[in-house]
Amino acid sequence: MNSSYYYLYLFKISWPALSLFLAVYIFLILRLILAARNYYRRKTNRRPFSLALRLVLTIGVLIIYTQLFTMHYGDWFCRPSFGQGLVTNLQQETGDGSAQYYVIIQNGEELLRLSIDHNTYQKLQPNDFVQLSYLPLKKEVFYVRVLTPQVVGSI
């Protein structure tokens, strides 16, 4: 399992926000470069203050926007998480007209509750031994591999 699945999944779930994130960065940095270029062309007494103010405001906006992006899609800045173990329970929670599906994995004494999609929920059974990859912050599974009972003893 390589990281390309992880970043492809992240791109699929966050491409509108990521596109806007990159567009804001590119736009503000280009505006800052143009302001600096104009400053060096026409030096006046007022221009250094204007350029410094623009630099501070641009950095402030970029920091705030980066924090907003990180709050919702912070998994871009983390490595994928991996786990394996026995499926102890499958849960379905309904609310607001939509259903959420969860799988609880037991690896030794550790219990891990992860969000899964409907198709995976339908295919998994209790006591299946699985290897999975998931988003570390959102706890969403993006890759599941069900192992046979013969493999359980060798791992």
C-alpha positions in Angstrom: 0.0 0.0 0.0 1.6 3.3 -1.1 0.7 6.9 -0.3 -0.7 7.6 -3.7 -4.1 6.1 -2.6 -4.1 8.4 0.4 -3.5 11.6 -1.6 -5.9 10.5 -4.4 -8.6 10.0 -1.8 -7.8 13.3 -0.1 -8.0 15.0 -3.5 -11.4 13.4 -4.3 -13.0 14.6 -1.0 -11.4 18.0 -0.9 -10.7 19.2 -4.5 -13.0 22.3 -4.4 -11.4 23.5 -1.1 -7.9 22.7 -2.3 -8.4 24.5 -5.6 -9.7 27.6 -3.8 -6.8 27.3 -1.2 -4.2 27.2 -4.0 -6.0 30.0 -5.9 -6.0 32.3 -2.9 -2.3 31.6 -2.3 -1.3 32.3 -5.9 -3.5 35.4 -6.1 -2.1 37.0 -3.0 1.5 36.1 -3.7 1.2 37.5 -7.2 -0.3 40.7 -5.9 2.5 41.0 -3.4 5.1 40.5 -6.1 3.5 43.2 -8.3 3.4 45.6 -5.4 7.1 45.0 -4.7 7.9 45.5 -8.3 6.0 48.8 -8.4 7.7 49.9 -5.3 11.2 49.4 -6.8 10.1 51.2 -10.0 8.7 54.3 -8.3 10.4 55.0 -4.9 8.6 57.6 -2.8 8.5 58.3 0.9 5.0 56.7 1.3 5.7 53.5 -0.6 7.8 51.6 2.0 5.0 51.9 4.6 2.5 50.8 2.0 4.6 47.8 1.0 5.2 46.8 4.6 1.5 47.0 5.4 0.6 45.0 2.3 3.2 42.3 3.3 1.8 42.1 6.9 -1.8 41.9 5.7 -1.0 39.2 3.1 0.8 37.1 5.6 -2.1 37.5 8.0 -4.7 36.5 5.5 -2.6 33.5 4.4 -2.1 32.3 8.0 -5.9 32.6 8.7 -6.9 30.8 5.5 -4.3 28.1 6.1 -5.7 27.5 9.6 -9.3 27.3 8.2 -8.2 24.8 5.6 -6.3 22.8 8.2 -9.4 22.7 10.5 -11.4 20.9 7.8 -8.7 19.1 5.7 -5.8 18.7 8.1 -5.1 15.2 6.9 -3.2 16.8 4.0 -0.5 17.6 6.5 -0.4 14.1 8.1 0.7 10.7 7.0 -1.8 8.0 6.4 -2.6 5.7 9.3 -2.7 1.9 9.0 -4.3 -0.7 11.1 -5.2 -4.4 11.2 -7.3 -6.5 13.5 -10.6 -8.3 13.9 -13.9 -6.6 13.1 -15.7 -6.7 16.4 -18.8 -4.6 15.5 -20.4 -2.8 12.6 -22.6 0.2 13.5 -25.1 2.3 11.6 -26.2 5.7 12.9 -28.9 7.6 11.2 -29.5 11.3 11.6 -30.7 14.2 9.4 -31.9 11.8 6.7 -28.4 10.3 6.1 -26.7 7.3 7.6 -23.2 7.0 9.0 -21.5 3.7 9.0 -18.7 2.7 11.4 -16.5 -0.4 11.9 -14.9 -1.2 15.2 -11.6 -3.0 14.9 -9.8 -4.8 17.7 -6.0 -5.1 17.5 -4.8 -6.7 20.8 -6.4 -4.6 23.5 -6.9 -1.5 21.4 -10.3 -0.7 19.9 -10.5 1.5 16.9 -13.7 3.1 15.6 -13.6 4.2 12.0 -16.0 5.6 9.5 -16.7 3.5 6.4 -18.9 3.8 3.3 -22.1 1.9 2.7 -20.6 -0.7 0.3 -17.8 -1.6 2.7 -20.4 -1.8 5.5 -22.4 -4.3 3.4 -19.4 -6.5 2.6 -17.8 -6.7 6.1 -18.8 -9.3 8.6 -18.0 -9.5 12.3 -14.8 -11.6 13.0 -13.3 -10.7 9.7 -9.6 -10.0 9.9 -8.8 -6.8 8.0 -5.9 -4.6 7.1 -7.0 -1.0 6.5 -5.7 2.5 5.8 -7.5 5.5 7.1 -7.3 9.3 7.4 -5.6 10.0 10.8 -7.7 13.0 11.8 -11.1 12.3 10.2 -10.9 8.5 11.0 -12.3 7.7 7.6 -11.3 4.4 5.9 -10.1 4.7 2.3 -8.6 1.2 1.8 -9.8 -2.1 3.2 -8.3 -5.5 2.6 -10.2 -8.5 4.1 -7.8 -11.4 5.0 -8.8 -15.0 5.1 -8.9 -16.9 8.4 -5.7 -18.9 7.3 -3.7 -15.6 7.2 -4.8 -14.6 10.7 -2.5 -17.2 12.4 0.5 -16.2 10.5 0.4 -12.4 11.2 
